Amino acid sequence: MESWQSCLAPGQFPAEDGPVLLPGSMARGMIEVERKFVPWPETEERLQELGGTLEHRVTFRDSYYDTPELSLMRADHWLRQRENSGWELKCPATTGVSGLHTEYLELTAEPAIVARLYEVLGAEVLGAGGVTAVLGTLGLQEVASFVTNRSAWKLVLSTADKEEPPLRVDLDTADFGYAVGEIEALVHEEAEVPPALEKINKLSSMLGVLAQERAPAKLIVYLQHFRPQDYQRLLEVHSSREKPQGTKDTENSLG
């Protein structure tokens, strides 16, 4: 398989850190705490050894939308439409916890997504409507689209605590040849982020992920290889801005 490398620090771009978490975010979305890693051929076997359960294998297409100037991505907002699953907008969530993980507020209710899009793009609200209805009004167009094959796992680290929510582990391979793993916890409040991150780091170690290992998101690798000018634009913007909590110097992530 082709070796993929990126100049982007995972903490700088999605899942892929910015504005303070929106008030009332529990009603509109949850905080996604995740860490990406490069999976090994033995990763699934190791998950089974640790008591993990394979939930399903699925194939889906993700399409990402932005303005021609990448106004959303440059503001660390990521608008995605997943085939047969609807729309999602990832917004930065700053909880003051540094590290190689990322924290995002996930909005899936279309009225909340539309309201945030108008806010981020500084556009005048011209009435109600779903995301598809406002794409043209806001100048949003498809900037990336690719298919992913995913095996989705769940695993509870503490068998003694029956109430402990499981961690989710997704092992993805995109149709352009890039493979990446993701350990994810969803929480409701900022106070839940540190213990969730502790569990994520513990499972990472058990899977053999190196402490300082970094892996870019599929979208970033896609842009780097298929839309290099857009990739460079993003890199320049995020390199020049004041670095938020949890990000690494771009120079330290080169290579």
ZADO-1210 file (C-alpha; in nm, 4 decimals, padded with zeros to 6 digits):
<atoms>
<atom x="00.0000" y="00.0000" z="00.0000" code="MET" pos="1"/>
<atom x="00.1196" y="00.3492" z="-00.0779" code="GLU" pos="2"/>
<atom x="00.2686" y="00.5371" z="00.2161" code="SER" pos="3"/>
<atom x="00.0829" y="00.8575" z="00.2956" code="TRP" pos="4"/>
<atom x="00.2343" y="01.1414" z="00.4905" code="GLN" pos="5"/>
<atom x="00.0985" y="01.4820" z="00.5834" code="SER" pos="6"/>
<atom x="00.2431" y="01.8080" z="00.7082" code="CYS" pos="7"/>
<atom x="-00.0587" y="01.8733" z="00.9298" code="LEU" pos="8"/>
<atom x="-00.0703" y="01.8202" z="01.3021" code="ALA" pos="9"/>
<atom x="-00.3855" y="01.6274" z="01.3973" code="PRO" pos="10"/>
<atom x="-00.4689" y="01.8891" z="01.6591" code="GLY" pos="11"/>
<atom x="-00.4753" y="02.1610" z="01.3951" code="GLN" pos="12"/>
<atom x="-00.7247" y="02.0049" z="01.1580" code="PHE" pos="13"/>
<atom x="-01.0124" y="01.7700" z="01.1967" code="PRO" pos="14"/>
<atom x="-01.0546" y="01.5254" z="01.3466" code="ALA" pos="15"/>
<atom x="-01.0042" y="01.7000" z="01.2119" code="GLU" pos="16"/>
<atom x="-00.9200" y="02.3710" z="01.8827" code="ASP" pos="17"/>
<atom x="-01.1122" y="02.8078" z="01.8589" code="GLY" pos="18"/>
<atom x="-01.4319" y="02.9351" z="01.9961" code="PRO" pos="19"/>
<atom x="-01.5706" y="02.8405" z="02.3342" code="VAL" pos="20"/>
<atom x="-01.8258" y="02.5614" z="02.3417" code="LEU" pos="21"/>
<atom x="-02.1722" y="02.6866" z="02.2543" code="LEU" pos="22"/>
<atom x="-02.4144" y="02.7388" z="02.5447" code="PRO" pos="23"/>
<atom x="-02.6751" y="02.4661" z="02.5524" code="GLY" pos="24"/>
<atom x="-02.4582" y="02.2387" z="02.3417" code="SER" pos="25"/>
<atom x="-02.6065" y="01.9280" z="02.5031" code="MET" pos="26"/>
<atom x="-02.9322" y="02.0009" z="02.3263" code="ALA" pos="27"/>
<atom x="-02.7660" y="02.0458" z="01.9890" code="ARG" pos="28"/>
<atom x="-02.4721" y="01.8108" z="01.9868" code="GLY" pos="29"/>
<atom x="-02.2130" y="01.6235" z="02.1869" code="MET" pos="30"/>
<atom x="-01.8420" y="01.6720" z="02.2382" code="ILE" pos="31"/>
<atom x="-01.6391" y="01.4258" z="02.0371" code="GLU" pos="32"/>
<atom x="-01.3020" y="01.3403" z="02.1904" code="VAL" pos="33"/>
<atom x="-01.0916" y="01.1336" z="01.9559" code="GLU" pos="34"/>
<atom x="-00.7432" y="01.0236" z="01.8693" code="ARG" pos="35"/>
<atom x="-00.6348" y="00.9017" z="01.5302" code="LYS" pos="36"/>
<atom x="-00.3636" y="00.6440" z="01.4718" code="PHE" pos="37"/>
<atom x="-00.2115" y="00.4317" z="01.1963" code="VAL" pos="38"/>
<atom x="-00.3594" y="00.0798" z="01.2252" code="PRO" pos="39"/>
<atom x="-00.1489" y="-00.2344" z="01.1995" code="TRP" pos="40"/>
<atom x="-00.2577" y="-00.5542" z="01.0209" code="PRO" pos="41"/>
<atom x="-00.2944" y="-00.7098" z="01.3683" code="GLU" pos="42"/>
<atom x="-00.5106" y="-00.4291" z="01.5129" code="THR" pos="43"/>
<atom x="-00.8394" y="-00.6169" z="01.4770" code="GLU" pos="44"/>
<atom x="-00.6901" y="-00.9275" z="01.6384" code="GLU" pos="45"/>
<atom x="-00.5644" y="-00.7156" z="01.9273" code="ARG" pos="46"/>
<atom x="-00.9086" y="-00.5583" z="01.9728" code="LEU" pos="47"/>
<atom x="-01.0576" y="-00.9066" z="02.0007" code="GLN" pos="48"/>
<atom x="-00.7973" y="-01.0027" z="02.2605" code="GLU" pos="49"/>
<atom x="-00.8936" y="-00.6967" z="02.4657" code="LEU" pos="50"/>
<atom x="-01.2613" y="-00.7951" z="02.4597" code="GLY" pos="51"/>
<atom x="-01.3676" y="-00.5688" z="02.1786" code="GLY" pos="52"/>
<atom x="-01.6818" y="-00.6421" z="01.9796" code="THR" pos="53"/>
<atom x="-01.7111" y="-00.5928" z="01.6057" code="LEU" pos="54"/>
<atom x="-02.0367" y="-00.4040" z="01.5555" code="GLU" pos="55"/>
<atom x="-02.0413" y="-00.3971" z="01.1775" code="HIS" pos="56"/>
<atom x="-01.8524" y="-00.3487" z="00.8551" code="ARG" pos="57"/>
<atom x="-01.9896" y="-00.0778" z="00.6316" code="VAL" pos="58"/>
<atom x="-01.9082" y="00.1159" z="00.3161" code="THR" pos="59"/>
<atom x="-02.0192" y="00.4781" z="00.2766" code="PHE" pos="60"/>
<atom x="-01.9460" y="00.7964" z="00.0831" code="ARG" pos="61"/>
<atom x="-01.8638" y="01.1245" z="00.2553" code="ASP" pos="62"/>
<atom x="-01.8931" y="01.4566" z="00.0732" code="SER" pos="63"/>
<atom x="-01.7524" y="01.7770" z="00.2233" code="TYR" pos="64"/>
<atom x="-01.8772" y="02.1256" z="00.1404" code="TYR" pos="65"/>
<atom x="-01.7204" y="02.4683" z="00.1662" code="ASP" pos="66"/>
<atom x="-01.6944" y="02.7999" z="-00.0151" code="THR" pos="67"/>
<atom x="-01.4364" y="02.8396" z="-00.2951" code="PRO" pos="68"/>
<atom x="-01.2226" y="03.0267" z="-00.0397" code="GLU" pos="69"/>
<atom x="-01.2597" y="02.7423" z="00.2149" code="LEU" pos="70"/>
<atom x="-01.4182" y="02.9823" z="00.4624" code="SER" pos="71"/>
<atom x="-01.5491" y="02.7030" z="00.6831" code="LEU" pos="72"/>
<atom x="-01.2328" y="02.4916" z="00.6993" code="MET" pos="73"/>
<atom x="-01.0203" y="02.7994" z="00.7576" code="ARG" pos="74"/>
<atom x="-01.2421" y="02.8668" z="01.0601" code="ALA" pos="75"/>
<atom x="-01.2020" y="02.5021" z="01.1752" code="ASP" pos="76"/>
<atom x="-01.5587" y="02.4088" z="01.0795" code="HIS" pos="77"/>
<atom x="-01.6176" y="02.0944" z="00.8734" code="TRP" pos="78"/>
<atom x="-01.9461" y="02.0363" z="00.6906" code="LEU" pos="79"/>
<atom x="-02.0093" y="01.6804" z="00.5786" code="ARG" pos="80"/>
<atom x="-02.2902" y="01.4893" z="00.4150" code="GLN" pos="81"/>
<atom x="-02.2692" y="01.1145" z="00.4673" code="ARG" pos="82"/>
<atom x="-02.4545" y="00.8911" z="00.2265" code="GLU" pos="83"/>
<atom x="-02.7831" y="00.7735" z="00.3803" code="ASN" pos="84"/>
<atom x="-02.6966" y="00.9417" z="00.7134" code="SER" pos="85"/>
<atom x="-02.7557" y="01.3124" z="00.6641" code="GLY" pos="86"/>
<atom x="-02.5555" y="01.6215" z="00.7506" code="TRP" pos="87"/>
<atom x="-02.3006" y="01.6896" z="01.0241" code="GLU" pos="88"/>
<atom x="-02.1065" y="02.0030" z="01.1138" code="LEU" pos="89"/>
<atom x="-01.7983" y="01.9698" z="01.3347" code="LYS" pos="90"/>
<atom x="-01.7211" y="02.2844" z="01.5312" code="CYS" pos="91"/>
<atom x="-01.4183" y="02.3474" z="01.7532" code="PRO" pos="92"/>
<atom x="-01.4587" y="02.2784" z="02.1245" code="ALA" pos="93"/>
<atom x="-01.1961" y="02.4191" z="02.3576" code="THR" pos="94"/>
<atom x="-01.1810" y="02.2513" z="02.6963" code="THR" pos="95"/>
<atom x="-00.8239" y="02.3472" z="02.7866" code="GLY" pos="96"/>
<atom x="-00.6984" y="01.9876" z="02.7778" code="VAL" pos="97"/>
<atom x="-00.3823" y="01.9660" z="02.5685" code="SER" pos="98"/>
<atom x="-00.2542" y="01.6609" z="02.3860" code="GLY" pos="99"/>
<atom x="-00.2566" y="01.4778" z="02.0530" code="LEU" pos="100"/>
<atom x="-00.6324" y="01.4277" z="02.0627" code="HIS" pos="101"/>
<atom x="-00.8980" y="01.6521" z="01.9082" code="THR" pos="102"/>
<atom x="-01.2207" y="01.7814" z="02.0575" code="GLU" pos="103"/>
<atom x="-01.5158" y="01.8809" z="01.8432" code="TYR" pos="104"/>
<atom x="-01.8784" y="01.9674" z="01.8960" code="LEU" pos="105"/>
<atom x="-02.0858" y="01.7623" z="01.6539" code="GLU" pos="106"/>
<atom x="-02.4033" y="01.9247" z="01.5244" code="LEU" pos="107"/>
<atom x="-02.6444" y="01.6928" z="01.3448" code="THR" pos="108"/>
<atom x="-02.9759" y="01.8780" z="01.3760" code="ALA" pos="109"/>
<atom x="-03.0161" y="02.0733" z="01.0539" code="GLU" pos="110"/>
<atom x="-03.1619" y="02.3913" z="01.2119" code="PRO" pos="111"/>
<atom x="-02.8554" y="02.4113" z="01.4413" code="ALA" pos="112"/>
<atom x="-02.6202" y="02.3450" z="01.1486" code="ILE" pos="113"/>
<atom x="-02.7831" y="02.6136" z="00.9339" code="VAL" pos="114"/>
<atom x="-02.7730" y="02.8681" z="01.2172" code="ALA" pos="115"/>
<atom x="-02.4027" y="02.8026" z="01.2750" code="ARG" pos="116"/>
<atom x="-02.3263" y="02.8239" z="00.9022" code="LEU" pos="117"/>
<atom x="-02.4880" y="03.1665" z="00.8789" code="TYR" pos="118"/>
<atom x="-02.2929" y="03.2760" z="01.1876" code="GLU" pos="119"/>
<atom x="-01.9522" y="03.1518" z="01.0698" code="VAL" pos="120"/>
<atom x="-01.9953" y="03.2838" z="00.7163" code="LEU" pos="121"/>
<atom x="-02.1311" y="03.6185" z="00.8352" code="GLY" pos="122"/>
<atom x="-02.4341" y="03.5893" z="00.6100" code="ALA" pos="123"/>
<atom x="-02.7755" y="03.7435" z="00.6596" code="GLU" pos="124"/>
<atom x="-03.0371" y="03.4868" z="00.7565" code="VAL" pos="125"/>
<atom x="-03.2872" y="03.4674" z="00.4722" code="LEU" pos="126"/>
<atom x="-03.5460" y="03.2376" z="00.6233" code="GLY" pos="127"/>
<atom x="-03.5745" y="02.8812" z="00.7407" code="ALA" pos="128"/>
<atom x="-03.4608" y="02.5786" z="00.5468" code="GLY" pos="129"/>
<atom x="-03.2514" y="02.2656" z="00.5622" code="GLY" pos="130"/>
<atom x="-02.8822" y="02.2457" z="00.4806" code="VAL" pos="131"/>
<atom x="-02.9370" y="02.1486" z="00.1170" code="THR" pos="132"/>
<atom x="-03.1669" y="02.4462" z="00.0693" code="ALA" pos="133"/>
<atom x="-02.9076" y="02.6995" z="00.1832" code="VAL" pos="134"/>
<atom x="-02.6004" y="02.5629" z="00.0024" code="LEU" pos="135"/>
<atom x="-02.6451" y="02.7920" z="-00.2969" code="GLY" pos="136"/>
<atom x="-02.7384" y="03.0928" z="-00.0835" code="THR" pos="137"/>
<atom x="-02.4204" y="03.0558" z="00.1213" code="LEU" pos="138"/>
<atom x="-02.1986" y="02.9778" z="-00.1777" code="GLY" pos="139"/>
<atom x="-02.1179" y="02.6275" z="-00.0563" code="LEU" pos="140"/>
<atom x="-02.0057" y="02.3604" z="-00.2997" code="GLN" pos="141"/>
<atom x="-01.8600" y="02.0110" z="-00.2848" code="GLU" pos="142"/>
<atom x="-01.4829" y="02.0198" z="-00.2291" code="VAL" pos="143"/>
<atom x="-01.4155" y="01.6531" z="-00.1541" code="ALA" pos="144"/>
<atom x="-01.5928" y="01.3210" z="-00.1921" code="SER" pos="145"/>
<atom x="-01.4620" y="00.9708" z="-00.1268" code="PHE" pos="146"/>
<atom x="-01.5729" y="00.6223" z="-00.0231" code="VAL" pos="147"/>
<atom x="-01.4646" y="00.4585" z="00.3027" code="THR" pos="148"/>
<atom x="-01.4650" y="00.0934" z="00.4061" code="ASN" pos="149"/>
<atom x="-01.5022" y="00.0810" z="00.7852" code="ARG" pos="150"/>
<atom x="-01.4936" y="-00.1831" z="01.0543" code="SER" pos="151"/>
<atom x="-01.6570" y="-00.0433" z="01.3668" code="ALA" pos="152"/>
<atom x="-01.5665" y="-00.1790" z="01.7103" code="TRP" pos="153"/>
<atom x="-01.6695" y="-00.1040" z="02.0668" code="LYS" pos="154"/>
<atom x="-01.4815" y="-00.1870" z="02.3828" code="LEU" pos="155"/>
<atom x="-01.5275" y="-00.1294" z="02.7570" code="VAL" pos="156"/>
<atom x="-01.1979" y="-00.1018" z="02.9420" code="LEU" pos="157"/>
<atom x="-01.3374" y="-00.1651" z="03.2896" code="SER" pos="158"/>
<atom x="-01.5415" y="-00.4845" z="03.3119" code="THR" pos="159"/>
<atom x="-01.6163" y="-00.4030" z="03.6761" code="ALA" pos="160"/>
<atom x="-01.8163" y="-00.0908" z="03.5879" code="ASP" pos="161"/>
<atom x="-02.1283" y="-00.2012" z="03.4039" code="LYS" pos="162"/>
<atom x="-02.2380" y="00.1615" z="03.3578" code="GLU" pos="163"/>
<atom x="-01.9195" y="00.2686" z="03.1798" code="GLU" pos="164"/>
<atom x="-01.9940" y="00.3703" z="02.8198" code="PRO" pos="165"/>
<atom x="-01.7843" y="00.1860" z="02.5627" code="PRO" pos="166"/>
<atom x="-01.5104" y="00.3440" z="02.3579" code="LEU" pos="167"/>
<atom x="-01.5594" y="00.3252" z="01.9840" code="ARG" pos="168"/>
<atom x="-01.2795" y="00.2227" z="01.7514" code="VAL" pos="169"/>
<atom x="-01.3214" y="00.2752" z="01.3779" code="ASP" pos="170"/>
<atom x="-01.0718" y="00.1253" z="01.1320" code="LEU" pos="171"/>
<atom x="-01.1073" y="00.3000" z="00.7961" code="ASP" pos="172"/>
<atom x="-00.9635" y="00.2524" z="00.4492" code="THR" pos="173"/>
<atom x="-01.0485" y="00.5224" z="00.1943" code="ALA" pos="174"/>
<atom x="-01.0889" y="00.4458" z="-00.1743" code="ASP" pos="175"/>
<atom x="-00.7692" y="00.6421" z="-00.2482" code="PHE" pos="176"/>
<atom x="-00.5627" y="00.3980" z="-00.0416" code="GLY" pos="177"/>
<atom x="-00.5221" y="00.5743" z="00.2930" code="TYR" pos="178"/>
<atom x="-00.5880" y="00.3756" z="00.6125" code="ALA" pos="179"/>
<atom x="-00.6450" y="00.5351" z="00.9526" code="VAL" pos="180"/>
<atom x="-00.7843" y="00.4287" z="01.2891" code="GLY" pos="181"/>
<atom x="-00.9785" y="00.6385" z="01.5374" code="GLU" pos="182"/>
<atom x="-01.0566" y="00.5886" z="01.9055" code="ILE" pos="183"/>
<atom x="-01.3549" y="00.7971" z="02.0056" code="GLU" pos="184"/>
<atom x="-01.5567" y="00.8891" z="02.3110" code="ALA" pos="185"/>
<atom x="-01.8677" y="01.1056" z="02.3072" code="LEU" pos="186"/>
<atom x="-01.9400" y="01.3146" z="02.6167" code="VAL" pos="187"/>
<atom x="-02.2004" y="01.5736" z="02.7126" code="HIS" pos="188"/>
<atom x="-01.9985" y="01.8153" z="02.9234" code="GLU" pos="189"/>
<atom x="-01.6514" y="01.9675" z="02.9226" code="GLU" pos="190"/>
<atom x="-01.5843" y="01.8148" z="03.2657" code="ALA" pos="191"/>
<atom x="-01.6123" y="01.4682" z="03.1112" code="GLU" pos="192"/>
<atom x="-01.3304" y="01.5282" z="02.8623" code="VAL" pos="193"/>
<atom x="-01.0267" y="01.4525" z="03.0882" code="PRO" pos="194"/>
<atom x="-01.1488" y="01.1082" z="03.2040" code="PRO" pos="195"/>
<atom x="-01.2538" y="01.0236" z="02.8478" code="ALA" pos="196"/>
<atom x="-00.9116" y="01.1227" z="02.7224" code="LEU" pos="197"/>
<atom x="-00.7448" y="00.9100" z="02.9894" code="GLU" pos="198"/>
<atom x="-00.9359" y="00.6053" z="02.8655" code="LYS" pos="199"/>
<atom x="-00.8532" y="00.6842" z="02.5029" code="ILE" pos="200"/>
<atom x="-00.4829" y="00.7116" z="02.5812" code="ASN" pos="201"/>
<atom x="-00.4923" y="00.3890" z="02.7812" code="LYS" pos="202"/>
<atom x="-00.6528" y="00.1977" z="02.4956" code="LEU" pos="203"/>
<atom x="-00.4089" y="00.3573" z="02.2487" code="SER" pos="204"/>
<atom x="-00.1204" y="00.2213" z="02.4511" code="SER" pos="205"/>
<atom x="-00.2808" y="-00.1238" z="02.4701" code="MET" pos="206"/>
<atom x="-00.3117" y="-00.1215" z="02.0901" code="LEU" pos="207"/>
<atom x="00.0564" y="-00.0431" z="02.0537" code="GLY" pos="208"/>
<atom x="00.0107" y="00.3175" z="01.9416" code="VAL" pos="209"/>
<atom x="00.3206" y="00.5221" z="02.0157" code="LEU" pos="210"/>
<atom x="00.2742" y="00.8049" z="02.2639" code="ALA" pos="211"/>
<atom x="00.3550" y="01.0787" z="02.0106" code="GLN" pos="212"/>
<atom x="00.2101" y="00.9104" z="01.7025" code="GLU" pos="213"/>
<atom x="00.0084" y="01.1339" z="01.4746" code="ARG" pos="214"/>
<atom x="-00.2216" y="01.0463" z="01.1876" code="ALA" pos="215"/>
<atom x="-00.4065" y="01.3020" z="00.9733" code="PRO" pos="216"/>
<atom x="-00.7744" y="01.2751" z="00.8906" code="ALA" pos="217"/>
<atom x="-00.8855" y="01.1229" z="00.5609" code="LYS" pos="218"/>
<atom x="-01.0106" y="01.4588" z="00.4348" code="LEU" pos="219"/>
<atom x="-00.6758" y="01.6268" z="00.4934" code="ILE" pos="220"/>
<atom x="-00.4879" y="01.3536" z="00.3065" code="VAL" pos="221"/>
<atom x="-00.7430" y="01.3760" z="00.0245" code="TYR" pos="222"/>
<atom x="-00.6881" y="01.7515" z="-00.0089" code="LEU" pos="223"/>
<atom x="-00.3118" y="01.7135" z="00.0086" code="GLN" pos="224"/>
<atom x="-00.3045" y="01.4715" z="-00.2835" code="HIS" pos="225"/>
<atom x="-00.5982" y="01.5796" z="-00.4992" code="PHE" pos="226"/>
<atom x="-00.6419" y="01.9499" z="-00.4194" code="ARG" pos="227"/>
<atom x="-00.2888" y="02.0583" z="-00.3249" code="PRO" pos="228"/>
<atom x="-00.3603" y="02.4295" z="-00.3627" code="GLN" pos="229"/>
<atom x="-00.6473" y="02.4088" z="-00.1141" code="ASP" pos="230"/>
<atom x="-00.4303" y="02.1999" z="00.1155" code="TYR" pos="231"/>
<atom x="-00.1543" y="02.4597" z="00.1044" code="GLN" pos="232"/>
<atom x="-00.4041" y="02.7375" z="00.1714" code="ARG" pos="233"/>
<atom x="-00.5259" y="02.5608" z="00.4826" code="LEU" pos="234"/>
<atom x="-00.1733" y="02.4893" z="00.5975" code="LEU" pos="235"/>
<atom x="-00.0748" y="02.8547" z="00.5632" code="GLU" pos="236"/>
<atom x="-00.3812" y="02.9794" z="00.7485" code="VAL" pos="237"/>
<atom x="-00.3441" y="02.7414" z="01.0409" code="HIS" pos="238"/>
<atom x="00.0324" y="02.7925" z="01.0581" code="SER" pos="239"/>
<atom x="00.0021" y="03.1704" z="01.0800" code="SER" pos="240"/>
<atom x="-00.2798" y="03.1933" z="01.3334" code="ARG" pos="241"/>
<atom x="-00.2161" y="03.1911" z="01.7066" code="GLU" pos="242"/>
<atom x="-00.2046" y="02.8258" z="01.8052" code="LYS" pos="243"/>
<atom x="-00.4865" y="02.7186" z="02.0379" code="PRO" pos="244"/>
<atom x="-00.4626" y="02.4798" z="02.3281" code="GLN" pos="245"/>
<atom x="-00.3780" y="02.1266" z="02.2258" code="GLY" pos="246"/>
<atom x="-00.2101" y="02.1999" z="01.8924" code="THR" pos="247"/>
<atom x="00.1493" y="02.1374" z="01.7998" code="LYS" pos="248"/>
<atom x="00.3877" y="02.3602" z="01.6054" code="ASP" pos="249"/>
<atom x="00.3495" y="02.2866" z="01.2367" code="THR" pos="250"/>
<atom x="00.7261" y="02.2617" z="01.1977" code="GLU" pos="251"/>
<atom x="00.7330" y="01.9813" z="01.4514" code="ASN" pos="252"/>
<atom x="00.4762" y="01.7844" z="01.2519" code="SER" pos="253"/>
<atom x="00.6506" y="01.7998" z="00.9160" code="LEU" pos="254"/>
<atom x="00.7629" y="01.4793" z="00.7550" code="GLY" pos="255"/>
</atoms>
